[in-house]
Amino acid sequence: MGKAAVAGVGQLPFKARYADKTYFSLAFEAVKQALDDAGLSPKDVGSVVYAIYSEPLLRQGFPDIFLHDYLGMQGKTGLKVAAAEATGGHGIYAAVSQIASGMADCVLLLAVQKVSDLYDFHTGSRGDGLLKAASLFPEYTWERPVVPNNIAHLTGTCLVPHMDKYGSPTVEQIARIAVKNHQNALLNPQAQLKLNLTVEDVLNSRIIAWPTTLYECCLYGDGAAALVLVSEEKARSLPHPPVWVTGTALADHSLHRLEPRMLGRVPGVAKAARDAYGQAGIKDPLRELDVVELQDLISGLELIMYEELGLCPAGEGGRLIDEGVVLRDGLLPVNPHGGCVACGHVPGVCEVSSMGDVVLQLQERAGALQVPLHHGQGLVASTCSAASFGAVTIFKRES
């Protein structure tokens, strides 16, 4: 099996809405950045993986067909993947698989989503248009009639049962996670929301689904991100030191069954992490990784993900924020870019952008966001608003 390296990164700033750009132009800009960063051109690309979370939100069926033509990729392999908020993790799995199998020596991974052009003509609200389209995603027979939104589902089936089972995290610990990520976003020029918040600000903000408050919820917006992945042979002639994908794994476990033993868990992430660690040879992730980017769709989920990733025992995620382990200057910084609650949450796009963040960290090109490097390894993990999908990818810089 061949090795795959990230050769180029393309990231657009997260925004609530790119009113002056189509999804074509967002995709084009991200792809151009990534190819320029790799010192390559479209003719070098052998295959494109399109990580597109939702066609209804994009207002376009089969967008990959039109993007393939627009980007000048006619005649090349094109593959679209969709896995809710874990779409980016599934996308890199597909891209790495093509390179490792020898089917391509240069694969472009493109994530794009534009959700803010939707409009509800009855209420005159773009937000209502977005929510109506998003209401198509929950399970139709049992879940959709009774769950008001994704935040309520994630809080009710994951966070609250975890608190009941372990007595943790506390509401203060959850708020401290939100404050950490909002503070990190202040340093990020690409962040969508920049607020200098305190724990009291977070706790006193509007409750969306107890105990999750407004400032503990992910954002929504428009965006695009791209990565260029290449084979080992091709990586040797590129401008930046290659960052290798040493582990990538997927695991799905539906929480819709509401099995008591699985409530309060994200079992897909736990299984994907074990598989990815095995591929990368990681035994103690807390002490072998330099940086972690994961999806804080709600701030409480980040604490639970610490446990699923093996950074601490079950029920002890809150200790990592209490002891400062996951702060920018801690043992293992988590979400130094600002996370979904502050940097931005564009499903599918935020994962690929986070992968770019980790690559730039490992190449020491992260600017104001740079964290200390000791081991040359980073991780990106994602799930979905139903806590069912699991995707984990591990990156390692050139030794």
N, C-alpha and C positions, 0 to 999 in steps of 0.2 A: 504494500500500500504506500502511495506517495504522501509527502508532507505538503501542507498548505500554509501559505504565509499571507498576511495582510500587507499589501504593497502601497495602498493609497486610501485616503480618508476624505470624504466629502460631507460637510454638515452645514445646514442652514439654521439661522437663529429660529427658535421657537416663537411663534406669534399666535395670538388669539385668532387673527385672520389676516391672510395675505389677500386683501381686496383687489389688488392690481395684478395678481398672477393666477394663471390657471395651474392645474396639477401638472400639465405638460412642462410649463416653464420652471416650476419647482423641481421637478425631476431632472430637467436638463441642467440646471445650475449645480445640483448635488453631484450628478455624474461628471460634469466637467471638472469640478473641484477634485474629485477622487482620481480621475484619469491624469489630470495635471500633476497631482501630488505623487502619483506613481511614475510619472514620466512616460506615460503610454497614451495611445490614441484608440479610437473606436475600432480600428482595424485589428488591433491586438487582442480584442475580446473574442473569446470563443463561445461564450454562453452568458445569458443574463438570467438571474433569479429575481423575480419581482415579489417583494414582500408587501402585499397590499391587504390590509386588515379588512376593509369593508367596501364593497361595490355600491351598496345603497347610500352610504355616507359620502362617497365620492361622486354620486349621481351619474355613474357610468358602468354599464355592464361590459365585461371583458376589457378593462382598461389596459391590460398588458399588451394586447394586440396593437392598440393605437400607440402606446408608448414605444413599442419595439420599432415601429415605423418611424416615429418622430425622432428617436435617438439614433437613427441610422444603423440599426441592427438587423436589417432585412437579411434573411437567409441563415441567420445564426439561431442556435437553440435558445428558446425562451420558456421559462417555467414560472408559473404564479403559485405562491403558497399563501394560505390564510389560516391563522390559528389564534383568533382574538388578540389579546394583548401580548401573546407569546409569538406573534407572527415573525418578528425579527429573529428569534431564536431558531425557529423552524427554517427560516431563510438561510441562515449561515450553515445549518446542518446540511441543507441541500447543496449549497455552493461547495462546501468542503468535500462532500461525498463525490461530486463530479471531479474535483481535482485529485482526490485520493485514489479514485478508480482509474485515472488516466483518460477519462472522457474529455477533459479540457485542461489546458495549462494556464488559462486566464479566465476567471469568472467575475462578472460584475454583479454585486448584490445591491439592489436598489429598493429602498422603502420610501413610499410617498403616500400621503393622505391629506385630504382637504375636506374638513367637516363643517366649516363655518359658512359655506355658501347656501346651505339648506335654509328654507324659509317656510314658515307656517302662515298661510294667507288668512286663516281664520283669526289668529291672535296677533298677527303682525310681528312675530318674534322669530329671530334666527335660532335662539336657544330652544324654542319649542319644536322647530323643524328638526334640529339635531336629536332631541329626545324622542320624537316620533320615529325617526329612522332607527335609532338605537334600540327602540322597544321591540324590534324584530329579532334581536339576538338571544334573549332568554329562552329557555325551553318552553315550548308553546302550550303544552297541555296542563302542566301543574304549576310551573313557576311563574309564567307571565301574568296570570290573573291575580296573584297575591303579593308579588314582590314589586314595590314601587320603583326601585332603581338599583343599579349595580352596586352603589355604595351600601345600600341596605342589605343586599344579598351577601356581600363580602363581610360586612360587620356581623350579620346575624348567624352565618354558618361557619365563620372562621374566627373572628376576633373574640366575640362574646363567649362562645364555648371554650376557647382557650383560656380566657380569664376565669371562667367558672372552674375549669379543670385544675389549673395551676395556681390560681390566685395572682396571676401576672399576665401581661404587664399591667401596671397601674395607670390610671389616667394621666398622672404626672409624667411617667416615663414615656408614654405615647406622645405627649405634648413636647417633651424634650427632643424626640426624634424629629418632629415637625420643625422646631426651632433650629436644630442642627442643619437641616436641609435648606431652610429659608436663608440662614446665615451663609451657607456655602454658595447659594445662588447669587448673592450680592457680588461675588468675585467673578461671576461667569457672564461674559458679554453676550452670550447666546440665550440667556435665561429669559423666560417670558414674564415672570413675576418677581419683583424685587421689593421685599418688605422686611424691615428690621424688626422682627417680632420677639416678644418675650413669652415665657411659658404662660403667664397670665393672659396675654393677648389671645393665645391659642385656645386656652380653656374657656375663655369668655366669649369666643366667637360662636356663631349660630350652630346649634346641634343639627346635624344632617341625619344621623342614625346613631343613637347613643351607643358608645361614648365618642363616636367620631364627629368632630366639629368641622366647620367650614375650612379652616386653615390646615386641616389634616387630610383633605381630599385632593385627589389629582386634578390637574387642569385638563382642558381640552383645547385643541387648536389645529393649526395647519403646519405642515412641515415636510421635509424630505432629507434623507441621508443616504449615503452610498459608501460601499467598500469595494476595493479591487483586491481579489484574492488570486494568488498565482502559485504555480508549482515550485518545487525546490530548485529546479534548474533555472527557471526564469527569475527567481528571487535574487539570484546572485548578481544580476546586472542592473539592479534598480537603485534609485538615488538615496533611499533611506534604509537603515538597518532593518531587515525583515523582522516582523513579529509573528511567531508561529502559532497556529491553532493546535494546541496539544491535547485538547479534549473537547468534545461536543456531544451532548446527549439530550434526548427527549424522553419524557414519560408522562402519560396522561392518566388521571385517576378522577373520575367524576364524583363530585360531592353532592350531586342531586339526589343520590340515594339516602342521604342524611343518616349514614351509618354512625352510631354513637362513637365507635372507636376512631373514626376519621374526622369527626367534627372538631374544629379548632386546629386542624392540620392543613398542610399543603403537601400531600404525599407525593405528588408528581415531581415537585422540586427536589424533595429528599432523594427519590430514586435517580433522577437525572444527575444530581450532584455526585452520588456514589459512583455512577458509571463514568462521569467525566473525570473524577479524581483518579479512578482506576486507570483510565487512558493516559492521564498526565503524570501518574506516579506520585500524587500528592497524598500524604498520610495525615498531616496536621494543618488544615487550611488556615487556621487562625495565625499560624506562625510561618507559613510558607507563601502566603499571598501578600502583595503590597497594596492592592486596591480592589475594591468590590463595587460594582454598580448593580443595583437591583431595583425592582419595581415597587415603589411605595405608593400603590394605588390608593391606599389609605395608610396613614403613618403606623398604625398598629400592625399592618401586614409586614412592614420592614422588620419589626422585632421578631415576629414569628419566623420569617425567612432566615434570620440569623441561626435559629435552632435547626431548621430544615437543611441548611447548608453545612451543618456540623461545626459551627463556630463556637457553640456552647451547648450544654445539655438542654433538654426540653424544659421549658418553664423558666429558663434563666436569661432570655434575651434582654430583659430590662437591665440586667447587671452590666451589659456591655455599654449601654449609654450612661448609666450611673457612674461607671468607672472611667469613662472617657475613651474607651478602647476604639470606638468607631468614629471619633472626631477626626478632623483633618490632620491633627498632630498626634493622633493616637496610634496604637499598635497596628490597627488595620482600618484605614479610612474607608467609610462606606458612603457612596453617593456624594463625592466631593463636587460634582457638577451641579447639585441642587435637587436632584430627584424629580419625580413626577409632580410633587406638590408645588414646586417652585420653578425649576428649570423649564418644565413643560411635559405634557403627556399627549403625544400624538401616537395612538396605538400602532405598533409595528415600527414606526419611525424612531420612537424614543429608544428602543433596544438597539437598533443599528447605530444610532448616534452614540449611545453609551459604549458600544463596542469600539467606535472611533475614539471616544474619550480614553478608554483603557489603552488602546494602541498608542495614542499620543502620550499618555502617561509613561508607558514603558519605553518610548523613544525619547523621553524627556523633552517633549515639545508641547507640553500642556500649559505653558505660560503661568498665569496667576493661579491656576488650579493645580499646579504640579505638587505632588506629594513625594516624600522621600522614598527611594527605592532601595531595597535590601536583598530581594530574592528574584526580581525580574519577572514576576508573574502577577496576572490579574484575572478577574472573573466577572462575567455578566450573567445574571440569573433573571428569569422572568416567569410569570404565571399569567393568570387572567382574572377578570372580575368575579368569576365563579370559583377561583382557586383550584381549577381542575388541570389545566395544562402545566407542564413543567419543562423548562429549557435552561440548560446551563452550558456555557462555553468558557474555556480557559485559554488564556493567551500567555505566551512566554517570549521575552525578547531574545535576540541573538546573544549567545554567550560570549 
